[in-house]
Amino acid sequence: MSPSHHPESSTTAIKFTLLGVAELIEMQELGVPMYQRSYRWKPEEEVVAYWEDLTRAFKRGGEYFIGTVVITTEGVKVRKTIIDGQQRLVTTSLLIAALRDELAALKSNKAEVIERDYLARETLHSEGKIPRLVLNPEDDGLFRDIASGMEPPAGSQKAPIRRSFDFLGVKVKELSTAAGQESVERLLAWADFLKSRVRIAVIEVPTEADAYVIFETLNNRGADLTTADLLKNFLYGRAGSSNLDFVRDRWMLSLGALELTAADAKFTAFLRHFWSSKHGLTSVRYLYSSIRGDIDSGTKARAFAEDLSTAANYYAAIGTPTHEFWSGCGASGSADLRALALLNLAPNRPLLLAAMVHFEPKELRKLLTALVSWSVRGMVTETINSGSTEEKYCEAAVGIRDGSIKTVDQVRAALATVIPTDSQFQAAFAIASVNKAATARYYLNALERTFMGTPEPELIPNDDGAKVNLEHVLPQKSTAADWPDFGTDDERREWTYRLGNMVLLSQGKNGKIGNKPFAAKAPILQQSELALTKQVGATPSWTSAEVEKRQEHLAKLAVATWPR
């Protein structure tokens, strides 16, 4: 069969045209889909490079190729949809607006012509001027004001579009000033340059699904795109016309549940944890290719998007102890969730994503408590963020999903090789240094509760640093004169962050002792209502040996506080 008689040729025809970038804007009204990410070029990065490239090309003469734009005609009567190329087209429009404004300042009637042909125009039936280019809801109002020659609203100075427009306005003003009496002619030459010599490759396809396939092919190296960007456009392309609206809606629901954009690295982290909970540990490097290889039809793209939007709600709950998902967990469950949110460890997330779907509520509640203990043990031994640990956690998540793991005891058995033993944990805790105040405060709070015989000591009784403050007995700013036993400056810094050197104290009392020597601190520490703090105050002197002795005591308490 010859190519001209291929049965799909009429529905998959792709048009390729090489146009001037301003010529494209003049010929065709264009729009950006509401779900597409917003304009994000920065004047100090992409826009200055854009300007410098154009300036060199203008001086050199000849043509300059600015890149590619992918558009589709599906579902529109007037405007064609931009799938790829938004940043270049918006920046070019901002440059044209800057040219118009400078021509207007020079009292040239060509300013109106430029606005009418390239930026915005009013019709008999329109309310105000209609821009040639329509952006997403976040950007459109500000861009519409600029394109229509209106003053941008107050407070918009930090918006990327406004910053880029202001930058280009300064550059155009410099051009005009340098040209002197020929300023109008120089500005019009720039308008002609953008229309005739700055060329853009326009790829036009019949459907949005086709457009996303083209987009993915053009960006298959991932340049300037996140994994989430590539995945989104692959899914839209794979979905096909019949599933595109559904997949797009579920993708937007996923972003909304997490209050993120696809450009946010946190959304890529969610994608990785979600995929790893179903298929085992997957690195960011191989995430896109792994998902792409699994989704080979519109039906699978639809199912993936549905699973993703559901998982996004669970993922949002993992980092939010007050989320409605946890409403039945009670006070102790909320405290466990606060502890997990504080520790914020990646291996827990795939495991919880699976357990939240498949575990009975009672078993899920037990898992939260266990994860707190396993997390602290892994942090203190510095093993929790290793690849082997995360791999085991992801394998357990897969086991939960396939039904082979149904209880916390079975999870513990699956993680047996990566949960530190009592002896490993105690030995590591005895020499642990902690640089994060919130983490150290949590450890000491929990240890205090164990020492006092309080039930469920690992819970957070008060994680408010404004009320229960962390005091370094050997202060962070110490001198050899006040603390001679702790050696050199470098040695004192090391001892400062040993957990055995830290105590909890109310904010008011903490403010009284600051960087004072131990003799001045001891009476205040001894007045504390916290037993572990009071013990330090009763010590005759504070030395490196006392820090070691106290931390060994805390290490024994830790084994009971966070049981394996």
C-alpha positions as CSV (number, residue, x, y, z in Angstrom):
1,M,0.0,0.0,0.0
2,S,1.5,3.4,-1.0
3,P,1.8,6.1,1.7
4,S,-0.9,8.2,0.0
5,H,-3.4,5.4,0.5
6,H,-2.6,4.7,4.2
7,P,-6.0,4.5,6.0
8,E,-4.9,6.7,8.9
9,S,-3.2,9.5,6.8
10,S,-6.3,11.8,6.9
11,T,-6.5,11.7,10.7
12,T,-2.8,11.9,11.6
13,A,-1.5,14.5,9.1
14,I,1.1,16.8,10.5
15,K,1.9,20.2,9.0
16,F,5.3,21.7,9.3
17,T,5.8,25.4,8.5
18,L,8.7,27.8,9.0
19,L,7.4,31.3,9.9
20,G,8.6,34.5,11.4
21,V,7.8,34.4,15.1
22,A,5.8,37.6,15.0
23,E,4.3,36.5,11.7
24,L,2.8,33.5,13.5
25,I,1.3,35.7,16.2
26,E,-0.1,38.0,13.5
27,M,-1.6,35.2,11.4
28,Q,-3.2,33.1,14.1
29,E,-4.8,33.8,17.5
30,L,-3.4,31.3,19.9
31,G,-4.2,30.0,23.4
32,V,-2.4,28.1,26.2
33,P,-4.5,25.3,27.9
34,M,-5.6,26.1,31.4
35,Y,-3.8,23.1,32.8
36,Q,-0.4,24.0,31.2
37,R,2.3,25.3,33.6
38,S,2.6,29.1,33.9
39,Y,5.2,31.4,32.3
40,R,8.4,31.0,34.2
41,W,11.3,32.5,32.3
42,K,13.5,34.8,34.4
43,P,15.0,38.1,33.2
44,E,18.4,37.2,34.7
45,E,18.5,33.8,33.1
46,E,16.4,32.8,30.0
47,V,15.2,36.3,29.0
48,V,18.6,37.9,29.0
49,A,19.9,35.0,26.9
50,Y,16.9,35.4,24.5
51,W,17.7,39.2,24.3
52,E,21.4,38.8,23.7
53,D,20.8,36.1,21.0
54,L,18.4,38.4,19.2
55,T,20.6,41.4,19.5
56,R,23.6,39.5,17.9
57,A,21.4,38.2,15.1
58,F,19.9,41.7,14.4
59,K,23.4,43.2,14.1
60,R,24.7,40.2,12.0
61,G,21.9,40.2,9.5
62,G,20.3,37.2,7.9
63,E,17.8,34.8,9.7
64,Y,17.8,33.5,13.2
65,F,16.1,30.3,14.3
66,I,14.4,30.6,17.6
67,G,13.1,27.0,18.1
68,T,9.9,25.0,17.7
69,V,6.2,25.5,18.6
70,V,3.7,22.6,18.7
71,I,0.0,23.6,18.1
72,T,-3.2,21.8,17.5
73,T,-6.6,22.7,16.0
74,E,-8.6,20.2,17.9
75,G,-11.8,21.5,19.6
76,V,-11.3,25.1,18.6
77,K,-13.0,27.4,16.1
78,V,-10.7,30.4,16.2
79,R,-7.7,29.9,18.5
80,K,-5.2,27.1,18.1
81,T,-3.8,25.5,21.2
82,I,-0.1,25.8,22.1
83,I,1.2,22.5,23.5
84,D,4.9,23.5,23.4
85,G,6.6,26.9,22.8
86,Q,4.6,29.0,25.3
87,Q,7.7,30.6,26.9
88,R,9.2,31.8,23.6
89,L,5.9,33.1,22.2
90,V,5.0,35.0,25.4
91,T,8.5,36.5,25.7
92,T,8.3,37.6,22.0
93,S,4.9,39.2,22.7
94,L,6.4,41.0,25.7
95,L,9.2,42.4,23.5
96,I,6.7,43.6,20.9
97,A,4.7,45.3,23.7
98,A,7.9,47.0,24.9
99,L,8.5,48.2,21.3
100,R,4.9,49.5,21.1
101,D,5.2,51.4,24.4
102,E,8.5,53.1,23.3
103,L,6.9,54.0,20.0
104,A,4.0,55.5,21.8
105,A,6.3,57.5,24.1
106,L,7.9,58.8,20.9
107,K,4.4,59.9,19.6
108,S,4.6,57.5,16.6
109,N,1.2,56.3,15.2
110,K,2.9,53.0,14.4
111,A,2.4,52.0,18.0
112,E,-1.3,51.5,17.3
113,V,-0.5,49.4,14.2
114,I,1.9,47.1,16.2
115,E,-0.7,46.6,18.9
116,R,-3.5,45.8,16.4
117,D,-1.4,43.4,14.4
118,Y,0.6,41.6,17.1
119,L,-0.9,42.2,20.5
120,A,-4.6,43.0,20.9
121,R,-7.5,44.6,19.0
122,E,-11.0,45.6,19.7
123,T,-13.9,44.4,17.5
124,L,-17.5,45.5,17.1
125,H,-18.7,43.0,19.6
126,S,-15.9,42.7,22.1
127,E,-15.8,44.3,25.5
128,G,-12.3,45.8,25.4
129,K,-9.4,44.6,23.5
130,I,-8.9,40.9,22.6
131,P,-5.3,39.7,22.9
132,R,-3.8,37.7,20.1
133,L,-2.5,35.3,22.7
134,V,-4.5,33.9,25.7
135,L,-2.7,32.4,28.6
136,N,-3.7,30.2,31.6
137,P,-5.8,31.7,34.4
138,E,-2.8,32.5,36.6
139,D,-1.1,34.5,33.9
140,D,-3.8,35.8,31.6
141,G,-5.0,38.9,33.5
142,L,-1.6,40.4,33.8
143,F,-0.6,39.5,30.2
144,R,-3.9,40.9,28.9
145,D,-3.2,44.3,30.6
146,I,0.3,44.4,29.1
147,A,-0.9,43.4,25.6
148,S,-3.7,45.9,25.7
149,G,-1.4,48.8,26.8
150,M,-2.9,49.1,30.2
151,E,-1.0,49.8,33.4
152,P,-0.1,46.4,35.1
153,P,-1.8,46.1,38.5
154,A,0.0,47.2,41.7
155,G,1.7,44.2,43.4
156,S,2.5,42.4,40.1
157,Q,6.2,43.5,40.1
158,K,7.4,40.0,41.2
159,A,5.4,38.0,38.7
160,P,7.6,36.4,36.1
161,I,5.7,38.0,33.2
162,R,5.9,41.5,34.7
163,R,9.6,41.1,35.6
164,S,10.4,40.0,32.0
165,F,8.3,42.8,30.5
166,D,10.1,45.4,32.7
167,F,13.5,44.0,31.7
168,L,12.7,44.1,28.0
169,G,11.3,47.6,28.4
170,V,14.6,48.8,29.7
171,K,16.5,47.1,26.8
172,V,14.2,48.7,24.2
173,K,14.6,52.1,25.8
174,E,18.3,51.7,25.6
175,L,18.0,50.8,21.9
176,S,15.8,53.9,21.3
177,T,18.2,56.2,23.2
178,A,21.2,54.9,21.3
179,A,19.5,55.5,17.9
180,G,18.9,59.2,18.6
181,Q,17.0,60.9,15.8
182,E,16.5,57.5,14.1
183,S,14.9,55.8,17.2
184,V,11.5,55.3,15.5
185,E,13.2,53.7,12.4
186,R,15.3,51.5,14.7
187,L,12.3,50.2,16.6
188,L,10.3,49.5,13.4
189,A,13.3,47.7,12.1
190,W,13.2,45.5,15.1
191,A,9.5,44.8,14.5
192,D,10.3,43.8,10.9
193,F,13.2,41.6,12.3
194,L,10.8,39.7,14.5
195,K,8.3,39.2,11.7
196,S,10.6,38.3,8.9
197,R,14.0,37.1,10.2
198,V,13.4,35.5,13.6
199,R,12.1,32.1,12.4
200,I,10.2,29.5,14.3
201,A,9.3,26.0,13.3
202,V,5.5,25.5,13.6
203,I,4.4,21.9,13.9
204,E,0.6,21.7,13.6
205,V,-1.3,18.4,14.4
206,P,-5.0,17.5,14.2
207,T,-5.5,16.4,17.8
208,E,-4.1,17.2,21.3
209,A,-3.1,13.6,21.7
210,D,-0.9,13.9,18.6
211,A,0.5,17.1,19.9
212,Y,1.7,15.5,23.1
213,V,3.4,12.7,21.3
214,I,5.3,15.3,19.2
215,F,6.1,17.2,22.4
216,E,7.5,14.2,24.1
217,T,9.6,13.3,21.1
218,L,11.1,16.8,20.9
219,N,11.9,16.7,24.7
220,N,12.9,13.1,25.1
221,R,16.2,14.1,26.7
222,G,14.3,15.9,29.5
223,A,16.0,19.2,28.9
224,D,14.4,22.0,30.9
225,L,11.6,19.6,31.9
226,T,10.9,17.7,35.0
227,T,10.1,14.0,35.0
228,A,6.5,15.1,35.8
229,D,6.4,17.4,32.8
230,L,7.5,14.6,30.4
231,L,5.1,12.1,32.1
232,K,2.1,14.4,31.8
233,N,2.6,14.9,28.1
234,F,3.3,11.2,27.5
235,L,0.0,10.3,29.3
236,Y,-1.9,12.9,27.4
237,G,-0.5,11.6,24.1
238,R,-1.1,7.9,25.1
239,A,-4.6,8.6,26.3
240,G,-5.9,9.4,22.8
241,S,-8.9,11.5,22.1
242,S,-11.4,9.3,23.9
243,N,-9.5,9.3,27.2
244,L,-7.8,12.7,27.1
245,D,-10.3,14.7,29.1
246,F,-10.4,12.0,31.9
247,V,-6.6,11.7,32.1
248,R,-6.2,15.5,32.1
249,D,-8.8,16.0,34.9
250,R,-7.3,13.3,37.1
251,W,-3.8,14.8,36.6
252,M,-5.1,18.2,37.7
253,L,-6.8,16.6,40.7
254,S,-3.5,15.1,41.7
255,L,-1.8,18.4,41.6
256,G,-4.6,20.0,43.5
257,A,-4.6,17.4,46.2
258,L,-0.9,18.1,46.9
259,E,-1.2,21.9,46.2
260,L,1.7,21.6,43.8
261,T,2.6,22.2,40.2
262,A,4.2,19.6,37.9
263,A,7.4,21.7,37.9
264,D,7.7,21.3,41.7
265,A,10.3,18.7,42.6
266,K,7.9,17.5,45.4
267,F,5.5,16.3,42.8
268,T,8.2,14.2,41.1
269,A,9.0,12.8,44.6
270,F,5.3,11.8,44.9
271,L,5.3,10.1,41.5
272,R,8.4,8.1,42.5
273,H,7.0,7.0,45.9
274,F,3.7,6.1,44.3
275,W,5.4,4.0,41.5
276,S,7.9,2.4,43.9
277,S,5.0,1.3,46.2
278,K,3.5,-0.6,43.3
279,H,6.6,-1.8,41.4
280,G,9.6,-1.7,43.9
281,L,12.2,0.9,44.3
282,T,12.6,3.1,41.2
283,S,15.1,6.0,41.0
284,V,14.1,9.4,39.5
285,R,16.5,8.7,36.7
286,Y,14.5,5.6,35.5
287,L,11.1,6.7,36.7
288,Y,9.8,8.1,33.4
289,S,11.1,5.2,31.3
290,S,9.7,2.7,33.7
291,I,6.2,4.2,33.7
292,R,6.3,4.8,30.0
293,G,7.2,1.2,29.3
294,D,4.2,0.0,31.4
295,I,1.5,2.2,29.9
296,D,1.0,1.0,26.3
297,S,-2.7,2.0,25.7
298,G,-5.3,4.6,26.3
299,T,-7.0,2.3,28.8
300,K,-3.8,1.9,30.9
301,A,-3.2,5.7,30.8
302,R,-6.7,6.2,32.1
303,A,-6.3,3.6,34.9
304,F,-2.9,5.1,35.9
305,A,-4.4,8.6,36.1
306,E,-7.2,7.3,38.3
307,D,-4.8,5.6,40.6
308,L,-2.6,8.6,40.7
309,S,-5.4,11.0,41.8
310,T,-6.4,8.6,44.5
311,A,-2.8,8.2,45.8
312,A,-2.3,11.9,45.8
313,N,-5.0,12.3,48.5
314,Y,-3.3,9.6,50.6
315,Y,0.1,11.2,50.0
316,A,-1.2,14.6,51.2
317,A,-2.5,12.9,54.4
318,I,1.0,11.4,55.1
319,G,2.5,14.8,55.7
320,T,-0.6,16.3,57.3
321,P,-1.5,14.9,60.8
322,T,-4.8,16.9,60.8
323,H,-5.9,15.4,57.4
324,E,-9.5,14.0,57.5
325,F,-8.1,10.5,56.6
326,W,-6.7,10.2,60.1
327,S,-9.9,11.4,61.9
328,G,-10.3,8.0,63.6
329,C,-6.7,7.6,64.9
330,G,-7.2,9.4,68.2
331,A,-4.7,11.5,70.2
332,S,-1.9,9.0,70.2
333,G,-2.3,8.3,66.5
334,S,-2.0,12.1,65.8
335,A,1.1,12.2,67.9
336,D,2.7,9.4,65.9
337,L,1.8,11.3,62.7
338,R,3.4,14.5,64.0
339,A,6.5,12.5,64.8
340,L,6.6,11.0,61.3
341,A,6.0,14.4,59.7
342,L,8.8,15.8,61.8
343,L,11.3,13.1,60.8
344,N,10.0,13.2,57.2
345,L,11.7,10.1,55.8
346,A,11.3,9.0,52.2
347,P,11.2,5.2,52.8
348,N,8.1,5.5,54.9
349,R,6.0,7.1,52.2
350,P,5.7,4.2,49.7
351,L,5.0,1.8,52.6
352,L,2.3,4.0,54.0
353,L,0.8,4.6,50.5
354,A,0.2,0.8,50.3
355,A,-0.9,0.3,53.9
356,M,-3.4,3.2,53.8
357,V,-5.2,1.3,51.0
358,H,-4.9,-2.3,52.2
359,F,-4.5,-2.4,56.0
360,E,-7.3,-2.6,58.4
361,P,-7.6,0.5,60.6
362,K,-6.3,-1.2,63.7
363,E,-3.2,-2.6,61.8
364,L,-2.5,0.7,60.2
365,R,-2.6,2.4,63.6
366,K,0.0,-0.2,64.9
367,L,2.1,0.5,61.8
368,L,2.3,4.2,62.5
369,T,3.7,3.5,66.0
370,A,6.2,1.0,64.6
371,L,7.4,3.4,61.9
372,V,8.2,6.0,64.5
373,S,10.5,3.6,66.3
374,W,12.0,2.2,63.1
375,S,12.6,5.7,61.8
376,V,14.4,6.9,64.9
377,R,16.5,3.8,64.9
378,G,17.4,4.3,61.2
379,M,18.2,8.0,61.7
380,V,20.5,7.4,64.6
381,T,22.3,4.6,63.0
382,E,22.3,6.6,59.7
383,T,20.9,3.7,57.7
384,I,17.4,4.8,57.0
385,N,18.2,6.7,53.8
386,S,20.4,4.1,52.3
387,G,19.4,2.5,49.0
388,S,19.2,-1.0,50.5
389,T,16.8,0.2,53.3
390,E,14.5,2.1,50.9
391,E,14.5,-1.0,48.6
392,K,13.3,-3.2,51.4
393,Y,10.6,-0.7,52.4
394,C,9.4,-0.6,48.8
395,E,9.4,-4.4,48.6
396,A,7.3,-4.5,51.7
397,A,4.9,-2.0,50.1
398,V,4.6,-4.2,47.0
399,G,3.9,-7.2,49.4
400,I,1.1,-5.2,51.1
401,R,-0.4,-4.5,47.7
402,D,-0.3,-8.1,46.4
403,G,-1.7,-9.4,49.7
404,S,1.3,-11.3,50.9
405,I,1.8,-8.9,53.8
406,K,-1.2,-8.1,55.9
407,T,0.1,-7.3,59.4
408,V,2.7,-5.2,61.1
409,D,4.5,-8.4,62.3
410,Q,4.8,-9.4,58.7
411,V,6.1,-6.0,57.7
412,R,8.7,-6.2,60.5
413,A,9.8,-9.6,59.3
414,A,10.2,-8.2,55.7
415,L,12.3,-5.4,57.1
416,A,14.3,-7.6,59.5
417,T,17.7,-6.9,57.8
418,V,17.3,-3.1,57.8
419,I,15.8,-2.3,61.2
420,P,18.7,-1.8,63.6
421,T,19.0,-4.2,66.5
422,D,18.9,-3.0,70.1
423,S,22.7,-3.3,70.4
424,Q,23.3,-1.4,67.1
425,F,20.8,1.3,68.1
426,Q,22.2,1.7,71.6
427,A,25.8,1.9,70.4
428,A,25.0,4.5,67.8
429,F,22.8,6.5,70.2
430,A,25.6,6.7,72.7
431,I,27.8,8.7,70.3
432,A,25.1,10.5,68.3
433,S,25.3,14.2,67.3
434,V,22.1,16.1,66.3
435,N,22.3,19.3,64.4
436,K,18.5,19.9,64.0
437,A,17.0,21.5,67.1
438,A,13.5,20.2,66.4
439,T,14.8,16.6,66.1
440,A,16.9,16.9,69.3
441,R,13.9,18.4,71.1
442,Y,11.8,15.4,70.1
443,Y,14.4,12.9,71.2
444,L,14.8,14.5,74.6
445,N,11.0,14.9,75.1
446,A,10.5,11.2,74.4
447,L,13.4,10.2,76.6
448,E,12.1,12.3,79.5
449,R,8.7,10.5,79.2
450,T,10.4,7.1,79.4
451,F,12.5,8.2,82.4
452,M,9.4,9.3,84.2
453,G,7.5,6.1,83.3
454,T,4.9,7.8,81.0
455,P,2.9,5.5,78.7
456,E,3.7,5.8,75.0
457,P,6.9,7.8,75.5
458,E,7.7,8.1,71.8
459,L,4.8,10.5,71.3
460,I,5.3,14.2,71.1
461,P,3.9,15.9,74.2
462,N,4.9,19.4,73.1
463,D,6.8,20.1,69.9
464,D,6.5,23.8,70.2
465,G,10.0,25.2,70.3
466,A,8.6,28.5,71.7
467,K,7.6,26.8,74.9
468,V,10.1,24.0,75.3
469,N,13.4,25.2,74.1
470,L,16.6,23.3,73.5
471,E,19.6,24.3,75.5
472,H,23.2,23.3,74.7
473,V,25.0,23.0,78.1
474,L,28.3,23.6,76.4
475,P,27.1,26.5,74.4
476,Q,27.3,26.9,70.6
477,K,29.4,30.0,71.2
478,S,31.9,28.8,73.8
479,T,35.3,30.0,74.8
480,A,38.3,28.0,76.0
481,A,38.4,30.1,79.2
482,D,34.9,29.1,80.3
483,W,35.1,25.5,79.1
484,P,38.8,24.4,79.3
485,D,38.0,20.6,79.5
486,F,36.6,20.5,75.9
487,G,39.8,21.1,74.0
488,T,40.3,23.1,70.9
489,D,37.7,25.2,69.1
490,D,37.0,22.4,66.6
491,E,36.7,19.8,69.5
492,R,34.3,22.1,71.4
493,R,32.1,22.4,68.3
494,E,31.9,18.6,68.1
495,W,30.9,18.2,71.7
496,T,28.3,21.0,71.5
497,Y,26.1,18.9,69.2
498,R,26.4,15.6,71.1
499,L,22.9,14.7,72.4
500,G,24.3,14.2,75.8
501,N,25.2,17.9,75.9
502,M,21.6,19.0,75.3
503,V,18.7,19.6,77.7
504,L,15.2,20.9,77.5
505,L,14.3,24.1,79.3
506,S,11.4,26.5,79.3
507,Q,12.0,29.5,77.1
508,G,12.1,32.0,80.0
509,K,14.7,30.1,81.9
510,N,16.7,29.4,78.7
511,G,17.0,33.1,78.0
512,K,18.6,33.7,81.4
513,I,21.6,31.4,80.9
514,G,22.7,31.9,77.2
515,N,26.4,31.4,76.9
516,K,27.2,31.6,80.6
517,P,29.7,29.1,82.1
518,F,28.4,26.0,83.8
519,A,28.7,27.3,87.3
520,A,26.1,30.0,86.4
521,K,23.9,27.5,84.4
522,A,23.8,24.7,87.0
523,P,21.4,26.4,89.5
524,I,18.9,27.2,86.8
525,L,19.0,23.7,85.3
526,Q,18.6,22.2,88.8
527,Q,15.3,24.1,89.2
528,S,13.8,22.6,86.0
529,E,10.7,20.4,86.3
530,L,12.2,18.0,83.8
531,A,14.1,15.2,85.5
532,L,16.8,14.7,82.9
533,T,17.5,18.4,82.9
534,K,17.6,18.5,86.7
535,Q,20.1,15.7,86.7
536,V,22.5,17.8,84.6
537,G,22.1,20.8,87.0
538,A,23.1,18.5,89.9
539,T,26.4,17.5,88.3
540,P,29.4,19.1,90.1
541,S,31.1,20.1,86.8
542,W,30.4,19.7,83.0
543,T,33.1,17.9,81.1
544,S,33.5,15.7,78.1
545,A,33.4,12.7,80.4
546,E,30.1,13.8,81.8
547,V,28.7,14.2,78.3
548,E,29.7,10.7,77.4
549,K,28.4,9.3,80.7
550,R,25.0,11.0,80.3
551,Q,24.6,10.0,76.7
552,E,25.3,6.4,77.5
553,H,22.4,6.6,80.0
554,L,20.2,8.2,77.4
555,A,21.1,5.4,74.9
556,K,19.7,2.8,77.3
557,L,16.5,4.8,77.7
558,A,16.3,5.1,73.9
559,V,16.1,1.3,73.4
560,A,13.0,1.3,75.6
561,T,11.6,4.5,74.1
562,W,11.7,3.3,70.5
563,P,11.4,-0.5,70.7
564,R,12.2,-2.6,67.6
